[in-house]
Amino acid sequence: MVRLIAALILGALILEPGVVAAQDTTPFPDFHEDSVPSGWSGPIFKLSQDYPTTKPAAGTLPWKSIDFKTKPGDYLKAVLNYCYAGNIEVDWAGQDNAVRKWYHTPWLHAGNKGREFIHGRRSVQSARRLHDRARVEGPQQPGCE
């Protein structure tokens, strides 16, 4: 969930008005498995990929009026609230967000650590696991603590 929020925040921060290159209409795979297991009746992740051909008009970005150097907590809360708006209600299915449209990053399906078919999450090593390993094994690079 934290990685998803971070990706959404990054996407929101780099979005600027303007023109985007024409899109390829070939859909990207939704997840890395070849197919959903037979008998599966739970949710199935669907990549939100009807990407626009032009960037959206400049809107109000609430964090833009906050100085992140003097009020970092307020700045991050504004970005987080922007990302939460409409996404929590639809369990992070960006294509179903009624507040604003969100899109998933393509090409994260490849390999055995690619998106899984239920929520589209990736199997990557968590920061907590890296921290715990560093405590046991010691720093992995000179200067790491």
ZAVEX-788607 format. One record per residue: x, y, z of N, C-alpha, C, CB in turn; residue in three letters. Coordinates in nm, 4 decimals. Atoms other than C-alpha are relative to their C-alpha. Glycine has a CB too. Example, Ala and Ser with C-alpha at 12.3 -4.5 7.8 and 13.67 -1.06 7.14 Angstrom:
# ZAVEX-788607
R, 0.0890, -0.1190, 0.0000, 1.2300, -0.4500, 0.7800, 0.0900, 0.1200, 0.0000, -0.0992, 0.0027, 0.1246, ALA
R, -0.0820, -0.1190, -0.0060, 1.3670, -0.1060, 0.7140, -0.0770, 0.1090, 0.0730, 0.0414, 0.0462, -0.1415, SER
# end
This chain:
# ZAVEX-788607
R, 0.0824, -0.1188, 0.0000, 0.0000, 0.0000, 0.0000, 0.0872, 0.1256, 0.0000, -0.0940, -0.0005, 0.1207, MET
R, -0.0883, -0.1155, -0.0070, 0.2843, 0.2382, 0.0861, 0.0635, 0.0268, -0.1356, 0.1081, -0.0211, 0.1063, VAL
R, -0.0609, -0.0182, 0.1325, 0.4518, 0.1755, -0.2520, -0.1005, 0.0583, -0.0991, 0.0544, -0.1339, -0.0529, ARG
R, 0.1041, -0.0516, 0.0894, 0.1225, 0.2417, -0.4301, -0.0206, 0.1487, 0.0245, -0.1327, -0.0767, 0.0200, LEU
R, 0.0181, -0.1411, -0.0336, 0.0769, 0.5708, -0.2461, 0.1183, 0.0806, -0.0507, -0.0168, 0.0188, 0.1524, ILE
R, -0.1190, -0.0707, 0.0471, 0.4352, 0.6702, -0.3246, -0.0032, 0.0180, -0.1515, 0.1269, -0.0755, 0.0415, ALA
R, 0.0089, -0.0096, 0.1455, 0.3816, 0.5950, -0.6951, -0.1042, 0.1035, -0.0417, -0.0342, -0.1366, -0.0604, ALA
R, 0.1038, -0.0975, 0.0316, 0.0607, 0.7986, -0.6977, 0.0474, 0.1420, 0.0295, -0.1275, -0.0305, 0.0789, LEU
R, -0.0527, -0.1321, -0.0342, 0.2315, 1.0895, -0.5223, 0.0988, 0.0452, -0.1065, 0.0674, -0.0017, 0.1392, ILE
R, -0.0983, -0.0342, 0.1030, 0.5198, 1.0816, -0.7703, -0.0700, 0.0390, -0.1300, 0.0961, -0.1181, -0.0245, LEU
R, 0.0749, -0.0313, 0.1214, 0.2753, 1.0750, -1.0609, -0.0685, 0.1351, 0.0079, -0.1026, -0.1070, -0.0269, GLY
R, 0.0677, -0.1280, -0.0181, 0.0832, 1.3703, -0.9176, 0.0987, 0.1155, -0.0051, -0.0757, 0.0018, 0.1322, ALA
R, -0.0979, -0.1076, -0.0052, 0.3981, 1.5746, -0.8611, 0.0601, 0.0332, -0.1358, 0.1093, -0.0361, 0.0950, LEU
R, -0.0655, -0.0272, 0.1280, 0.5378, 1.5370, -1.2129, -0.0979, 0.0364, -0.1111, 0.0807, -0.1197, -0.0421, ILE
R, 0.1000, -0.0296, 0.1007, 0.2104, 1.5985, -1.3949, -0.0038, 0.1498, -0.0269, -0.1380, -0.0509, 0.0438, LEU
R, 0.0010, -0.1404, 0.0397, 0.2342, 1.9296, -1.5804, -0.0852, 0.0139, -0.1256, 0.1450, 0.0532, -0.0242, GLU
R, 0.0807, -0.0182, 0.1204, 0.0022, 2.0767, -1.8446, 0.0860, 0.0018, -0.1259, -0.0802, 0.1289, 0.0097, PRO
R, -0.0716, 0.0017, 0.1269, 0.1036, 2.0336, -2.2083, -0.0471, -0.1122, -0.0892, 0.1482, -0.0123, 0.0235, GLY
R, 0.0371, 0.1024, 0.0958, 0.0946, 1.7894, -2.4946, 0.0817, -0.1266, 0.0246, 0.0201, 0.0505, -0.1440, VAL
R, -0.0651, 0.1291, -0.0157, 0.1778, 1.4203, -2.4744, 0.0092, -0.0652, -0.1371, -0.0770, -0.0910, 0.1007, VAL
R, -0.0130, 0.0706, 0.1271, 0.3005, 1.2015, -2.7588, -0.1188, -0.0929, -0.0214, 0.1316, -0.0794, -0.0047, ALA
R, 0.1108, 0.0898, 0.0326, 0.0401, 0.9904, -2.9363, 0.0225, -0.1353, 0.0661, -0.0148, -0.0161, -0.1535, ALA
R, -0.0143, 0.1264, -0.0707, -0.0319, 0.6686, -2.7536, -0.0180, -0.1199, -0.0906, -0.0983, -0.0072, 0.1125, GLN
R, 0.0170, 0.1281, 0.0663, -0.0013, 0.3139, -2.8730, -0.1263, -0.0621, 0.0577, 0.1257, -0.0937, 0.0194, ASP
R, 0.1270, 0.0545, -0.0485, -0.3390, 0.1426, -2.8482, 0.0096, -0.1464, 0.0421, -0.1055, 0.0145, -0.1065, THR
R, -0.0179, 0.1376, -0.0439, -0.1932, -0.2021, -2.7775, 0.0016, -0.0023, 0.1521, 0.1305, -0.0614, -0.0583, THR
R, 0.0027, -0.0023, -0.1460, -0.2847, -0.2764, -2.4156, 0.1207, -0.0710, 0.0608, -0.1280, -0.0639, 0.0506, PRO
R, -0.1071, 0.0635, -0.0754, -0.0143, -0.3593, -2.1659, -0.0609, -0.1139, 0.0813, 0.0737, 0.1029, 0.0925, PHE
R, 0.0533, 0.1070, -0.0848, -0.0532, -0.6843, -1.9709, -0.0357, 0.0536, 0.1386, 0.1020, -0.1152, 0.0122, PRO
R, 0.0442, -0.0434, -0.1316, -0.2369, -0.6433, -1.6408, 0.0866, -0.0572, 0.1119, -0.1441, -0.0396, 0.0214, ASP
R, -0.0767, 0.0667, -0.1056, -0.0266, -0.8891, -1.4390, 0.0920, -0.1038, -0.0620, -0.0941, -0.0661, 0.1041, PHE
R, -0.1028, 0.0885, 0.0559, 0.2594, -1.1385, -1.4767, -0.0459, -0.1433, -0.0221, 0.1186, -0.0010, 0.0897, HIS
R, 0.0463, 0.1374, 0.0211, 0.0663, -1.4648, -1.4525, -0.0584, -0.0140, -0.1401, -0.1052, -0.0397, 0.1068, GLU
R, 0.0559, 0.0238, 0.1328, -0.0345, -1.6208, -1.7832, -0.1520, 0.0010, 0.0028, 0.0499, -0.1327, -0.0555, ASP
R, 0.1455, 0.0010, -0.0131, -0.3896, -1.6678, -1.6579, -0.0365, -0.0056, 0.1473, -0.0626, -0.1196, -0.0768, SER
R, 0.0527, 0.0072, -0.1361, -0.6032, -1.6500, -1.3473, -0.0276, -0.1471, 0.0300, -0.1304, 0.0881, 0.0171, VAL
R, 0.0248, 0.1410, -0.0320, -0.6205, -1.9852, -1.1654, -0.1468, -0.0387, -0.0191, 0.0424, -0.0291, 0.1436, PRO
R, 0.1380, 0.0443, 0.0209, -0.9283, -2.1872, -1.2565, -0.0709, -0.0058, 0.1346, -0.0047, -0.1389, -0.0710, SER
R, 0.0795, -0.0007, -0.1215, -1.2034, -2.1501, -1.0000, 0.0141, 0.1267, 0.0824, 0.0365, -0.1163, 0.0832, GLY
R, -0.0185, -0.1241, -0.0752, -1.0803, -1.8091, -0.8826, -0.1239, 0.0871, -0.0138, 0.1257, 0.0762, -0.0489, TRP
R, 0.1202, -0.0837, 0.0054, -1.3805, -1.5934, -0.7888, 0.0216, 0.1342, 0.0681, -0.1173, -0.0720, 0.0648, SER
R, -0.0302, -0.1272, -0.0663, -1.2053, -1.3047, -0.6123, 0.0281, 0.1105, -0.0999, 0.1187, -0.0159, 0.0932, GLY
R, -0.0291, -0.1135, 0.0880, -1.0972, -0.9683, -0.7488, 0.1143, -0.0323, -0.0961, 0.0349, 0.1243, 0.0830, PRO
R, -0.1065, 0.0146, 0.0993, -0.8786, -0.9480, -1.0589, 0.0453, 0.1410, -0.0385, -0.0487, -0.0821, -0.1270, ILE
R, -0.0561, -0.1315, 0.0291, -0.6478, -0.6511, -1.1151, -0.0137, 0.0340, -0.1482, 0.1471, 0.0055, 0.0419, PHE
R, 0.0112, -0.0509, 0.1371, -0.7147, -0.4434, -1.4263, 0.0808, 0.1286, -0.0082, -0.1502, 0.0245, -0.0411, LYS
R, -0.0857, -0.1169, 0.0161, -0.4467, -0.1980, -1.5344, -0.0799, 0.1158, -0.0590, 0.1213, -0.0331, -0.0896, LEU
R, 0.0650, -0.1206, 0.0525, -0.5889, 0.1525, -1.5791, 0.0931, 0.0573, -0.1057, -0.0306, 0.1060, 0.1145, SER
R, -0.0944, -0.0362, 0.1052, -0.4361, 0.2256, -1.9179, -0.0606, 0.0687, -0.1212, 0.0699, -0.1205, -0.0449, GLN
R, 0.0532, -0.0789, 0.1118, -0.6635, 0.4358, -2.1322, 0.0586, 0.1409, 0.0104, -0.1583, 0.0037, 0.0015, ASP
R, -0.0771, -0.1215, -0.0211, -0.3963, 0.7028, -2.1166, -0.0466, 0.1120, -0.0939, 0.1492, -0.0279, -0.0206, TYR
R, 0.0435, -0.1125, 0.0838, -0.4883, 1.0508, -2.2441, 0.1047, 0.0327, -0.1062, -0.0277, 0.1243, 0.0867, PRO
R, -0.0932, -0.0424, 0.1045, -0.3335, 1.1890, -2.5598, 0.0509, 0.1412, 0.0264, -0.0672, -0.0069, -0.1377, THR
R, -0.0481, -0.1313, -0.0420, -0.2984, 1.5343, -2.4010, -0.0005, 0.0042, 0.1516, -0.0874, 0.1149, -0.0597, THR
R, -0.0026, -0.0147, -0.1453, -0.2084, 1.6331, -2.0491, -0.1216, 0.0809, 0.0430, 0.1320, 0.0682, 0.0477, LYS
R, 0.1159, -0.0755, -0.0480, -0.4941, 1.7651, -1.8361, 0.0350, 0.1471, 0.0215, -0.0531, -0.0610, 0.1306, PRO
R, -0.0200, -0.1420, -0.0263, -0.5408, 2.1366, -1.7889, 0.0558, 0.0165, 0.1411, -0.1330, 0.0797, -0.0172, ALA
R, -0.0560, -0.0261, -0.1324, -0.3540, 2.2841, -1.4963, -0.1139, 0.0171, 0.0995, 0.0914, 0.1258, -0.0015, ALA
R, 0.1012, -0.0098, -0.1046, -0.5633, 2.2372, -1.1862, 0.0624, 0.0536, 0.1265, -0.0659, -0.1361, 0.0261, GLY
R, -0.0497, -0.0440, -0.1288, -0.5314, 2.3387, -0.8278, 0.0718, -0.1164, 0.0663, -0.1150, 0.0533, 0.0895, THR
R, -0.0802, 0.1006, -0.0680, -0.2556, 2.1405, -0.6667, 0.0278, 0.0543, 0.1403, 0.1342, -0.0319, -0.0788, LEU
R, -0.0028, -0.0606, -0.1335, -0.2956, 2.2028, -0.2927, 0.1388, 0.0127, 0.0625, -0.0856, -0.0793, 0.0907, PRO
R, -0.1322, -0.0065, -0.0604, 0.0678, 2.1361, -0.2030, 0.0858, 0.1107, -0.0582, 0.0698, -0.1313, -0.0161, TRP
R, -0.0803, -0.1037, 0.0658, 0.1957, 2.4038, -0.4436, 0.0068, 0.1292, 0.0813, -0.0566, 0.0296, -0.1376, LYS
R, 0.0011, -0.1233, -0.0800, 0.1019, 2.6794, -0.1963, 0.0682, -0.0189, 0.1359, -0.1441, 0.0476, 0.0209, SER
R, -0.0632, 0.0289, -0.1286, 0.2915, 2.5150, 0.0926, 0.1511, -0.0126, -0.0190, -0.0584, -0.1299, 0.0624, ILE
R, -0.1458, 0.0076, 0.0067, 0.6626, 2.5641, 0.1501, 0.0448, -0.1285, 0.0685, 0.0666, 0.1252, 0.0664, ASP
R, -0.0383, 0.1293, -0.0568, 0.7962, 2.2118, 0.1976, 0.1220, 0.0097, 0.0913, 0.0279, -0.0986, -0.1111, PHE
R, -0.1170, -0.0152, -0.0868, 1.1117, 2.3448, 0.3643, -0.0394, 0.0449, 0.1409, 0.0980, 0.1004, -0.0609, LYS
R, 0.0412, -0.0503, -0.1314, 0.9265, 2.5201, 0.6446, -0.1168, -0.0775, 0.0591, -0.0370, 0.1458, -0.0102, THR
R, 0.1155, 0.0769, -0.0470, 0.6124, 2.3020, 0.6657, -0.0057, -0.1348, -0.0717, -0.1315, 0.0789, -0.0227, LYS
R, -0.0027, 0.1267, 0.0728, 0.7118, 1.9555, 0.5426, -0.1187, -0.0908, 0.0313, 0.1274, -0.0727, 0.0309, PRO
R, 0.1151, 0.0832, -0.0371, 0.4316, 1.7814, 0.7353, -0.1263, 0.0434, -0.0722, -0.0228, 0.0049, 0.1504, GLY
R, 0.1189, -0.0517, 0.0700, 0.1623, 2.0068, 0.5884, 0.0082, -0.0301, -0.1497, -0.0147, 0.1526, 0.0227, ASP
R, -0.0214, 0.0269, 0.1419, 0.3118, 1.9647, 0.2425, -0.0338, -0.1455, -0.0325, 0.1457, 0.0314, -0.0396, TYR
R, 0.0238, 0.1423, 0.0243, 0.3099, 1.5842, 0.2636, -0.1461, -0.0377, 0.0224, 0.0893, -0.0843, 0.0900, LEU
R, 0.1424, 0.0279, -0.0232, -0.0435, 1.5777, 0.4087, -0.0841, 0.0463, -0.1189, -0.0485, 0.0691, 0.1296, LYS
R, 0.0745, -0.0509, 0.1157, -0.1671, 1.7889, 0.1171, 0.0143, -0.0936, -0.1192, 0.0485, 0.1410, -0.0376, ALA
R, -0.0223, 0.0934, 0.1105, -0.0084, 1.5522, -0.1368, -0.0741, -0.1307, 0.0273, 0.1519, -0.0267, -0.0202, VAL
R, 0.0648, 0.1254, -0.0364, -0.1363, 1.2462, 0.0488, -0.1523, 0.0103, -0.0133, 0.0381, -0.0395, 0.1430, LEU
R, 0.1452, -0.0188, 0.0121, -0.4921, 1.3840, 0.0723, -0.0437, 0.0077, -0.1457, -0.0433, 0.1269, 0.0735, ASN
R, 0.0284, -0.0060, 0.1436, -0.4827, 1.4600, -0.3005, -0.0041, -0.1415, -0.0571, 0.1065, 0.0859, -0.0742, TYR
R, -0.0057, 0.1383, 0.0492, -0.3866, 1.0979, -0.3661, -0.1126, -0.0858, 0.0563, 0.1342, -0.0626, 0.0352, CYS
R, 0.1086, 0.0771, -0.0618, -0.6450, 0.9585, -0.1241, -0.1366, 0.0297, -0.0625, -0.0051, 0.0289, 0.1489, TYR
R, 0.1317, -0.0438, 0.0467, -0.9347, 1.1564, -0.2764, -0.0540, -0.0904, -0.1101, 0.0073, 0.1437, -0.0502, ALA
R, 0.0653, 0.0879, 0.0959, -1.1562, 0.9029, -0.4497, 0.0645, -0.1364, -0.0167, -0.0044, 0.0661, -0.1303, GLY
R, -0.0686, 0.1276, 0.0179, -0.8977, 0.6220, -0.4435, -0.0324, -0.1014, 0.1089, 0.1481, 0.0224, -0.0043, ASN
R, 0.0316, 0.0920, -0.1099, -0.9782, 0.4748, -0.1038, -0.1349, -0.0661, -0.0252, -0.0009, 0.0744, 0.1360, ILE
R, 0.1352, 0.0513, 0.0230, -1.3454, 0.4352, -0.1973, -0.0055, -0.1094, -0.1069, -0.0909, 0.1136, -0.0398, GLU
R, 0.0002, 0.0994, 0.1086, -1.2582, 0.2284, -0.5064, 0.1150, -0.0993, 0.0133, 0.0082, 0.0699, -0.1356, VAL
R, -0.1090, 0.0934, -0.0284, -0.9782, 0.0244, -0.3439, 0.1154, 0.0177, -0.0987, -0.0513, -0.1442, -0.0046, ASP
R, -0.1137, -0.0374, 0.0824, -0.7159, 0.2040, -0.5542, -0.0111, -0.0439, -0.1462, 0.1234, -0.0571, 0.0589, TRP
R, 0.0209, 0.0254, 0.1434, -0.8686, 0.1128, -0.8913, -0.0105, 0.1373, -0.0663, -0.1306, -0.0894, -0.0273, ALA
R, -0.0079, -0.1373, 0.0514, -0.7570, 0.4393, -1.0554, -0.1009, 0.0321, -0.1077, 0.1357, 0.0253, -0.0532, GLY
R, 0.0965, -0.0228, 0.1073, -0.9898, 0.3965, -1.3527, -0.1415, 0.0230, 0.0533, 0.0002, -0.1180, -0.0956, GLN
R, 0.1338, -0.0157, -0.0579, -1.2917, 0.3966, -1.1157, -0.0117, 0.1210, 0.0914, -0.0372, -0.1239, 0.0769, ASP
R, -0.0001, -0.1160, -0.0883, -1.1973, 0.7110, -0.9208, -0.0931, 0.1075, -0.0554, 0.1432, 0.0557, 0.0172, ASN
R, 0.0977, -0.1009, 0.0436, -1.4855, 0.9606, -0.9394, 0.0528, 0.1424, 0.0175, -0.1306, -0.0162, 0.0779, ALA
R, -0.0546, -0.1334, -0.0252, -1.2727, 1.2556, -0.8177, 0.0919, 0.0428, -0.1136, 0.0759, 0.0029, 0.1336, VAL
R, -0.0911, -0.0270, 0.1116, -0.9947, 1.2398, -1.0772, 0.0532, -0.1326, -0.0527, 0.1175, 0.0935, 0.0438, ARG
R, -0.0471, 0.1220, 0.0655, -0.8672, 0.9805, -1.3206, 0.1473, -0.0238, 0.0325, -0.0207, 0.0086, -0.1529, LYS
R, -0.1378, 0.0405, -0.0251, -0.5488, 0.7914, -1.2319, 0.0345, -0.1129, -0.0961, 0.0203, -0.0441, 0.1488, TRP
R, -0.0461, 0.1028, 0.0923, -0.3403, 0.5603, -1.4474, 0.1120, -0.0793, 0.0655, 0.0474, 0.0623, -0.1336, TYR
R, -0.1063, 0.0846, -0.0526, -0.1164, 0.2691, -1.3585, 0.1222, 0.0071, -0.0912, -0.0485, -0.1457, 0.0145, HIS
R, -0.1244, 0.0041, 0.0759, 0.2455, 0.2534, -1.4672, 0.0077, -0.1322, -0.0758, 0.1231, 0.0176, 0.0934, THR
R, -0.0121, 0.1248, 0.0757, 0.2872, 0.0009, -1.7497, 0.1340, -0.0675, 0.0246, -0.0178, 0.0264, -0.1491, PRO
R, -0.1237, 0.0780, 0.0022, 0.5603, -0.2616, -1.7815, 0.0434, -0.0524, 0.1369, 0.1097, 0.0834, -0.0573, TRP
R, -0.0370, 0.0536, -0.1314, 0.5545, -0.3626, -1.4129, -0.0522, -0.1421, 0.0175, -0.0539, 0.0901, 0.1121, LEU
R, 0.0527, 0.1366, -0.0045, 0.4098, -0.7025, -1.4997, 0.1083, -0.1049, -0.0211, -0.1080, -0.0173, -0.1045, HIS
R, -0.0994, 0.0975, 0.0457, 0.7290, -0.8673, -1.6246, 0.0734, -0.0690, 0.1142, 0.1000, 0.0677, -0.0894, ALA
R, -0.0802, 0.0772, -0.0942, 0.9171, -1.1387, -1.4393, -0.0801, -0.0567, 0.1152, 0.1096, 0.0847, 0.0537, GLY
R, 0.0712, 0.0633, -0.1108, 0.8316, -1.3408, -1.1328, -0.0272, 0.0955, 0.1154, 0.0785, -0.1180, 0.0503, ASN
R, 0.0307, -0.1007, -0.1008, 0.8269, -1.0222, -0.9228, -0.0915, 0.1086, -0.0574, 0.1296, 0.0624, 0.0540, LYS
R, 0.0905, -0.0953, 0.0624, 0.5860, -0.8463, -1.1588, -0.1337, 0.0057, 0.0726, -0.0216, -0.0359, -0.1460, GLY
R, 0.1316, -0.0162, -0.0631, 0.2308, -0.7428, -1.0743, -0.0708, -0.1339, 0.0147, -0.0873, 0.0963, -0.0814, ARG
R, 0.0809, 0.1201, -0.0202, 0.0198, -1.0179, -0.9209, -0.1427, 0.0295, -0.0466, 0.0021, -0.0453, 0.1505, GLU
R, 0.1296, -0.0164, 0.0665, -0.3313, -1.0746, -1.0550, -0.1128, 0.0500, 0.0894, -0.0407, -0.1289, -0.0592, PHE
R, 0.1106, -0.0394, -0.0874, -0.5377, -0.9849, -0.7466, -0.0077, 0.1519, 0.0172, 0.0148, -0.0669, 0.1364, ILE
R, -0.0010, -0.1449, -0.0242, -0.4341, -0.6244, -0.6634, 0.1024, 0.0748, -0.0845, 0.0271, 0.0271, 0.1455, HIS
R, -0.1005, -0.0656, 0.0828, -0.1555, -0.5557, -0.9130, 0.1233, 0.0405, 0.0778, -0.0588, 0.1205, -0.0657, GLY
R, -0.1165, -0.0336, -0.0806, 0.1023, -0.5385, -0.6372, 0.1209, -0.0768, -0.0502, -0.0255, -0.0302, 0.1487, ARG
R, -0.1248, 0.0641, 0.0417, 0.4653, -0.6238, -0.7038, 0.0686, -0.0607, 0.1198, 0.0932, 0.1002, -0.0700, ARG
R, -0.0752, 0.0682, -0.1050, 0.6831, -0.8569, -0.5019, 0.1404, 0.0586, 0.0033, 0.0039, -0.1548, -0.0238, SER
R, -0.1309, -0.0630, -0.0140, 0.9715, -0.6325, -0.4029, 0.0390, -0.0016, 0.1468, -0.0007, 0.1454, -0.0559, VAL
R, -0.0475, 0.0044, -0.1375, 1.1858, -0.6281, -0.0936, -0.0413, 0.1273, 0.0727, 0.1532, -0.0181, 0.0047, GLN
R, 0.0469, -0.1156, -0.0756, 1.0433, -0.4013, 0.1735, 0.1167, 0.0723, 0.0668, -0.1029, -0.0430, 0.1050, SER
R, -0.1017, -0.0779, -0.0702, 1.2414, -0.1238, 0.3390, 0.0232, -0.0583, 0.1391, -0.0417, 0.1488, 0.0098, ALA
R, -0.0138, 0.0600, -0.1326, 1.1729, -0.2921, 0.6748, 0.0928, -0.1219, -0.0070, -0.1390, -0.0405, 0.0566, ARG
R, -0.0844, 0.1175, 0.0142, 1.3344, -0.6157, 0.5538, 0.1457, 0.0417, -0.0220, -0.0493, -0.0881, -0.1163, ARG
R, -0.1360, -0.0480, 0.0210, 1.6381, -0.4221, 0.4278, 0.0596, 0.0540, 0.1290, 0.0023, 0.1076, -0.1079, LEU
R, -0.0450, -0.0556, -0.1276, 1.6617, -0.2380, 0.7604, 0.0360, -0.1121, 0.0967, -0.1086, 0.0909, 0.0612, HIS
R, -0.0255, 0.1120, -0.0910, 1.6372, -0.5632, 0.9585, 0.1259, -0.0753, -0.0412, -0.1204, -0.0958, 0.0029, ASP
R, -0.1188, 0.0702, 0.0477, 1.9006, -0.7277, 0.7383, 0.1263, 0.0800, 0.0319, -0.0099, -0.0260, -0.1513, ARG
R, -0.1153, -0.0846, -0.0289, 2.1358, -0.4320, 0.7831, 0.0354, -0.0057, 0.1487, -0.0279, 0.1452, -0.0427, ALA
R, -0.0262, 0.0104, -0.1444, 2.0968, -0.4583, 1.1624, 0.0730, -0.1291, 0.0322, -0.1312, 0.0074, 0.0798, ARG
R, -0.0598, 0.1304, -0.0269, 2.1906, -0.8270, 1.1570, 0.1353, -0.0143, -0.0688, -0.0938, -0.1118, -0.0453, VAL
R, -0.1199, 0.0215, 0.0799, 2.4523, -0.8254, 0.8802, 0.0959, 0.1173, 0.0002, -0.0382, -0.0309, -0.1395, GLU
R, -0.0813, -0.1206, 0.0041, 2.5829, -0.4746, 0.9216, -0.0251, 0.0770, -0.1285, 0.1482, -0.0345, 0.0131, GLY
R, 0.0216, -0.0826, 0.1192, 2.5924, -0.1951, 0.6626, 0.0438, -0.0721, -0.1276, 0.0755, 0.1325, 0.0132, PRO
R, -0.0293, 0.0631, 0.1272, 2.5895, -0.3113, 0.2997, 0.0951, 0.0827, -0.0841, -0.1269, -0.0243, -0.0759, GLN
R, -0.0894, -0.0881, 0.0746, 2.7847, -0.0102, 0.1720, 0.0750, 0.0851, 0.1015, -0.0789, 0.0895, -0.1031, GLN
R, -0.0710, -0.0875, -0.0919, 3.0510, 0.2057, 0.3316, -0.0819, 0.1261, 0.0278, 0.1381, 0.0370, -0.0567, PRO
R, 0.0740, -0.1200, -0.0380, 2.8830, 0.4880, 0.5230, -0.1457, -0.0236, 0.0296, 0.0108, 0.1005, -0.1066, GLY
R, 0.1397, 0.0289, -0.0312, 2.5437, 0.3154, 0.5558, -0.0135, -0.0285, 0.1484, -0.0522, -0.1195, -0.0835, CYS
R, 0.0209, 0.0282, -0.1421, 2.4058, 0.3071, 0.9066, -0.1390, -0.0466, 0.0246, 0.0287, 0.1215, 0.0846, GLU
# end
